[in-house]
Amino acid sequence: MQSKIMDMRFEVSENEEHGAVLKISDVELADEFDDFLNASCYVFSDIRLESDCVYFYFGQAGCIEKVRDLLERFKKQ
């Protein structure tokens, strides 16, 4: 049950302007994900912080499938 709750905090989408986009609705969890990207994956992303969520922009070279793969790796750690 915990994993389903955690999954609802993640939203992966893609748009023409930013490419692959990940929205995390928990700022603390987003910080952990950012550490994971930097320390374990060496993946570049642009980050936008809002009051209740964080957006990770992976650019036109990113794709939804790759972002979902990163999320699965993050959840397994």
DSSP file (Angstrom, degrees, kcal/mol; ACC not computed):
  #  RESIDUE AA STRUCTURE BP1 BP2  ACC     N-H-->O    O-->H-N    N-H-->O    O-->H-N    TCO  KAPPA ALPHA  PHI   PSI    X-CA   Y-CA   Z-CA
    1    1 A M     >        0   0    0      0, 0.0     4,-1.8     0, 0.0     3,-0.3   0.000 360.0 360.0 360.0 -38.9    0.0    0.0    0.0
    2    2 A Q  H  >  +     0   0    0      1,-0.2     4,-2.5     2,-0.2     5,-0.2   0.883 360.0  55.2 -58.1 -40.3    2.8    2.4    0.8
    3    3 A S  H  > S+     0   0    0      1,-0.2     4,-2.5     2,-0.2    -1,-0.2   0.864 105.1  52.8 -65.7 -34.1    4.2    2.2   -2.7
    4    4 A K  H  > S+     0   0    0     -3,-0.3     4,-1.4     2,-0.2    -1,-0.2   0.912 109.9  48.1 -65.6 -41.4    0.9    3.2   -4.2
    5    5 A I  H  < S+     0   0    0     -4,-1.8     4,-0.5     1,-0.2     3,-0.3   0.930 113.0  48.4 -62.2 -44.6    0.8    6.3   -2.0
    6    6 A M  H >< S+     0   0    0     -4,-2.5     3,-1.4     1,-0.2     4,-0.3   0.894 106.8  56.8 -62.6 -40.2    4.3    7.1   -3.0
    7    7 A D  H >< S+     0   0    0     -4,-2.5     3,-1.6     1,-0.3    -1,-0.2   0.827  97.0  62.6 -62.3 -32.5    3.5    6.6   -6.7
    8    8 A M  T 3< S+     0   0    0     -4,-1.4    -1,-0.3    -3,-0.3    -2,-0.2   0.677  93.5  64.7 -68.5 -15.3    0.7    9.2   -6.6
    9    9 A R  T <  S+     0   0    0     -3,-1.4    16,-2.6    -4,-0.5     2,-0.4   0.632  94.4  72.3 -80.0 -13.6    3.4   11.8   -5.7
   10   10 A F  E <   +A   24   0A   0     -3,-1.6     2,-0.4    -4,-0.3    14,-0.2  -0.856  55.1 178.2-107.7 136.0    5.0   11.3   -9.1
   11   11 A E  E     -A   23   0A   0     12,-2.1    12,-2.9    -2,-0.4     2,-0.5  -0.956   8.2-165.9-137.0 119.0    3.6   12.6  -12.4
   12   12 A V  E     +A   22   0A   0     -2,-0.4     2,-0.3    10,-0.2    10,-0.2  -0.882  20.5 153.4-106.2 132.0    5.6   12.1  -15.7
   13   13 A S  E     -A   21   0A   0      8,-2.8     8,-3.1    -2,-0.5     2,-0.4  -0.880  29.9-139.1-145.1 177.2    4.6   14.0  -18.8
   14   14 A E  E     +A   20   0A   0     -2,-0.3     2,-0.3     6,-0.2     6,-0.2  -0.997  18.3 178.4-142.9 136.8    6.0   15.3  -22.0
   15   15 A N  E  >  -A   19   0A   0      4,-2.2     4,-2.2    -2,-0.4    -2,-0.0  -0.942  38.9-113.2-138.2 165.4    5.4   18.6  -23.8
   16   16 A E  T  4 S+     0   0    0     -2,-0.3    -1,-0.1     1,-0.2     4,-0.1   0.850 112.1  44.7 -65.3 -36.7    6.7   20.2  -26.9
   17   17 A E  T  4 S+     0   0    0      1,-0.1    -1,-0.2     2,-0.1    43,-0.2   0.904 128.5  20.4 -76.4 -42.7    8.6   23.0  -25.1
   18   18 A H  T  4 S-     0   0    0      1,-0.3    41,-1.1    41,-0.1     2,-0.2   0.503  87.3-147.0-109.9  -6.4   10.3   21.1  -22.3
   19   19 A G  E  < S+Ab  15  59A   0     -4,-2.2    -4,-2.2    39,-0.1    -1,-0.3  -0.562  70.8  15.8  73.2-137.6   10.4   17.5  -23.4
   20   20 A A  E    S-AC  14  59A   0     39,-1.4    38,-2.9    -2,-0.2    39,-0.5  -0.520  73.9-172.9 -74.0 133.4   10.1   15.0  -20.5
   21   21 A V  E     -AC  13  57A   0     -8,-3.1    -8,-2.8    -2,-0.2     2,-0.5  -0.992  11.6-163.1-131.6 134.5    8.9   16.5  -17.3
   22   22 A L  E     -AC  12  56A   0     34,-2.6    34,-3.1    -2,-0.4     2,-0.5  -0.979   4.5-164.2-117.7 126.5    8.6   15.0  -13.8
   23   23 A K  E     -AC  11  55A   0    -12,-2.9   -12,-2.1    -2,-0.5     2,-0.5  -0.948   2.5-168.7-109.1 125.8    6.4   16.6  -11.2
   24   24 A I  E     -AC  10  54A   0     30,-2.8    30,-2.4    -2,-0.5   -14,-0.2  -0.972  10.5-158.2-115.8 122.3    7.0   15.4   -7.6
   25   25 A S  S    S+     0   0    0    -16,-2.6     2,-0.4    -2,-0.5   -15,-0.1   0.202  76.1  69.7 -87.3  15.9    4.3   16.6   -5.1
   26   26 A D     >  -     0   0    0    -17,-0.2     4,-2.5     1,-0.1     5,-0.2  -0.950  65.8-158.2-135.6 112.7    6.6   16.2   -2.0
   27   27 A V  H  > S+     0   0    0     -2,-0.4     4,-1.8     1,-0.2    -1,-0.1   0.875  93.9  50.1 -62.4 -39.9    9.4   18.7   -1.7
   28   28 A E  H  > S+     0   0    0      2,-0.2     4,-1.7     1,-0.2    -1,-0.2   0.914 112.2  47.4 -64.4 -43.4   11.5   16.4    0.6
   29   29 A L  H  > S+     0   0    0      1,-0.2     4,-2.4     2,-0.2    -2,-0.2   0.874 108.9  55.5 -64.6 -37.8   11.1   13.4   -1.7
   30   30 A A  H  X S+     0   0    0     -4,-2.5     4,-2.5     1,-0.2    -1,-0.2   0.876 105.0  52.8 -62.8 -37.6   12.1   15.7   -4.6
   31   31 A D  H  X S+     0   0    0     -4,-1.8     4,-2.2     2,-0.2    -1,-0.2   0.906 109.5  48.6 -63.9 -41.5   15.3   16.6   -2.8
   32   32 A E  H  X S+     0   0    0     -4,-1.7     4,-2.2     2,-0.2    -2,-0.2   0.897 111.1  50.3 -63.7 -40.8   16.1   12.9   -2.4
   33   33 A F  H  X S+     0   0    0     -4,-2.4     4,-2.7     2,-0.2    -2,-0.2   0.905 108.6  52.1 -64.9 -41.1   15.4   12.3   -6.1
   34   34 A D  H  X S+     0   0    0     -4,-2.5     4,-2.3     2,-0.2    -2,-0.2   0.912 109.5  49.3 -60.7 -43.4   17.7   15.2   -7.0
   35   35 A D  H  X S+     0   0    0     -4,-2.2     4,-3.1     1,-0.2     5,-0.4   0.912 110.5  51.5 -60.5 -42.2   20.4   13.7   -4.9
   36   36 A F  H  X>S+     0   0    0     -4,-2.2     4,-2.3     2,-0.2     5,-1.2   0.926 109.9  48.9 -59.8 -47.2   19.8   10.3   -6.6
   37   37 A L  I  X>S+     0   0    0     -4,-2.7     5,-1.6     3,-0.2     6,-1.5   0.916 118.1  40.0 -59.5 -43.9   20.1   11.9  -10.0
   38   38 A N  I  <5S+     0   0    0     -4,-2.3    -2,-0.2     4,-0.2    -1,-0.2   0.896 124.7  33.5 -75.4 -41.3   23.3   13.7   -9.2
   39   39 A A  I  <5S+     0   0    0     -4,-3.1    -3,-0.2    -5,-0.2    -2,-0.2   0.842 131.5  23.3 -87.5 -34.9   25.1   11.0   -7.2
   40   40 A S  I  <5S+     0   0    0     -4,-2.3    -3,-0.2    -5,-0.4    -2,-0.1   0.756 132.7  24.6-105.2 -28.9   24.0    7.8   -8.8
   41   41 A C  I  <<S-     0   0    0     -5,-1.2    -3,-0.2    -4,-0.5    -4,-0.2   0.670  77.3-141.2-115.3 -21.6   22.9    8.6  -12.3
   42   42 A Y      < +     0   0    0     -5,-1.6     2,-0.5    -6,-0.3    -4,-0.2   0.905  45.6 158.4  55.0  43.9   24.7   11.8  -13.4
   43   43 A V        -     0   0    0     -6,-1.5     2,-0.3     2,-0.0    -1,-0.2  -0.857  35.8-136.3-101.9 130.5   21.6   12.9  -15.2
   44   44 A F        +     0   0    0     -2,-0.5     2,-0.3    -3,-0.1    -6,-0.0  -0.671  32.0 160.7 -86.5 138.0   21.1   16.6  -15.9
   45   45 A S        -     0   0    0     -2,-0.3     2,-0.4   -11,-0.0    13,-0.2  -0.985  37.2-125.3-149.3 153.8   17.8   18.3  -15.3
   46   46 A D  E     -D   57   0A   0     11,-2.6    11,-3.5    -2,-0.3     2,-0.4  -0.841  31.9-150.0 -96.3 138.1   16.5   21.8  -14.8
   47   47 A I  E     -D   56   0A   0     -2,-0.4     2,-0.5     9,-0.2     9,-0.2  -0.907  15.5-171.4-118.3 136.6   14.5   22.2  -11.6
   48   48 A R  E     -D   55   0A   0      7,-2.5     7,-2.9    -2,-0.4     2,-0.5  -0.987  13.4-153.3-125.4 121.6   11.6   24.5  -10.8
   49   49 A L  E     +D   54   0A   0     -2,-0.5     2,-0.2     5,-0.2     5,-0.2  -0.799  15.2 178.5 -96.4 129.9   10.4   24.7   -7.2
   50   50 A E        -     0   0    0      3,-2.9     3,-0.3    -2,-0.5   -23,-0.0  -0.706  46.6 -90.6-118.9 176.6    6.8   25.6   -6.4
   51   51 A S  S    S+     0   0    0     -2,-0.2   -24,-0.1     1,-0.2     3,-0.1   0.831 120.8  14.9 -60.7 -35.5    5.1   25.9   -3.0
   52   52 A D  S    S+     0   0    0      1,-0.1     2,-0.3   -26,-0.1    -1,-0.2   0.336 127.9  26.6-124.1   6.4    3.8   22.3   -2.9
   53   53 A C        -     0   0    0     -3,-0.3    -3,-2.9   -27,-0.1     2,-0.4  -0.976  60.7-130.0-160.0 169.8    5.8   20.5   -5.7
   54   54 A V  E     -DC  49  24A   0    -30,-2.4   -30,-2.8    -2,-0.3     2,-0.5  -0.996  15.8-150.4-130.7 135.3    9.0   20.4   -7.7
   55   55 A Y  E     -DC  48  23A   0     -7,-2.9    -7,-2.5    -2,-0.4     2,-0.5  -0.905   4.2-161.2-106.2 132.3    9.3   20.1  -11.5
   56   56 A F  E     -DC  47  22A   0    -34,-3.1   -34,-2.6    -2,-0.5     2,-0.6  -0.967   7.1-159.8-110.5 121.7   12.3   18.3  -13.1
   57   57 A Y  E     -DC  46  21A   0    -11,-3.5   -11,-2.6    -2,-0.5   -36,-0.2  -0.907  12.3-178.7-105.1 121.4   12.7   19.2  -16.8
   58   58 A F  E     -     0   0A   0    -38,-2.9     3,-0.3    -2,-0.6     4,-0.3   0.457  36.7-133.3-100.2  -3.1   14.8   16.7  -18.7
   59   59 A G  E >   -bC  19  20A   0    -41,-1.1   -39,-1.4   -39,-0.5     3,-1.3  -0.053  40.1 -51.7  81.2 179.0   14.7   18.5  -22.1
   60   60 A Q  T 3  S+     0   0    0      1,-0.3    -1,-0.2   -41,-0.2   -41,-0.1   0.725 131.6  60.6 -66.2 -23.5   14.0   17.4  -25.6
   61   61 A A  T 3  S+     0   0    0     -3,-0.3    -1,-0.3   -41,-0.1    -2,-0.2   0.675  93.4  82.7 -78.4 -16.6   16.6   14.6  -25.3
   62   62 A G    <   -     0   0    0     -3,-1.3     2,-0.3    -4,-0.3   -42,-0.2  -0.479  62.5-164.5 -84.1 158.0   14.7   13.0  -22.5
   63   63 A C     >  -     0   0    0     -2,-0.1     4,-2.0   -44,-0.1     3,-0.3  -0.963  32.6-110.9-139.8 159.2   11.7   10.8  -22.9
   64   64 A I  H  > S+     0   0    0     -2,-0.3     4,-2.6     1,-0.2     5,-0.2   0.874 114.8  55.2 -56.8 -41.8    8.9    9.5  -20.7
   65   65 A E  H  > S+     0   0    0      1,-0.2     4,-2.1     2,-0.2    -1,-0.2   0.904 108.4  47.5 -62.1 -42.1   10.2    5.9  -20.7
   66   66 A K  H  > S+     0   0    0     -3,-0.3     4,-2.2     2,-0.2    -1,-0.2   0.889 111.7  50.3 -67.2 -39.0   13.7    6.9  -19.5
   67   67 A V  H  X S+     0   0    0     -4,-2.0     4,-2.2     2,-0.2    -2,-0.2   0.908 110.1  50.4 -65.9 -41.0   12.2    9.1  -16.7
   68   68 A R  H  X S+     0   0    0     -4,-2.6     4,-2.2     2,-0.2    -2,-0.2   0.886 108.6  52.7 -63.2 -38.2   10.0    6.2  -15.6
   69   69 A D  H  X S+     0   0    0     -4,-2.1     4,-2.2     2,-0.2    -2,-0.2   0.917 108.2  50.5 -62.2 -43.2   13.1    4.0  -15.6
   70   70 A L  H  X S+     0   0    0     -4,-2.2     4,-2.5     1,-0.2    -2,-0.2   0.907 109.2  51.9 -60.1 -41.9   14.9    6.5  -13.4
   71   71 A L  H  X S+     0   0    0     -4,-2.2     4,-2.6     2,-0.2    -2,-0.2   0.910 108.4  50.4 -61.5 -43.0   11.9    6.5  -11.0
   72   72 A E  H  X S+     0   0    0     -4,-2.2     4,-1.5     1,-0.2    -1,-0.2   0.916 111.1  48.6 -62.7 -42.8   11.9    2.8  -10.7
   73   73 A R  H  X S+     0   0    0     -4,-2.2     4,-0.9     1,-0.2    -1,-0.2   0.908 111.8  50.4 -61.6 -42.0   15.6    2.8   -9.9
   74   74 A F  H >< S+     0   0    0     -4,-2.5     3,-0.7     1,-0.2    -2,-0.2   0.907 109.3  50.2 -62.9 -43.0   15.0    5.5   -7.3
   75   75 A K  H 3< S+     0   0    0     -4,-2.6    -1,-0.2     1,-0.2    -2,-0.2   0.802 108.4  53.7 -66.4 -29.5   12.2    3.6   -5.7
   76   76 A K  H 3<        0   0    0     -4,-1.5    -1,-0.2     1,-0.2    -2,-0.2   0.666 360.0 360.0 -80.8 -17.1   14.3    0.4   -5.4
   77   77 A Q    <<        0   0    0     -4,-0.9    -1,-0.2    -3,-0.7    -2,-0.1   0.514 360.0 360.0 -72.0 360.0   17.2    2.0   -3.6
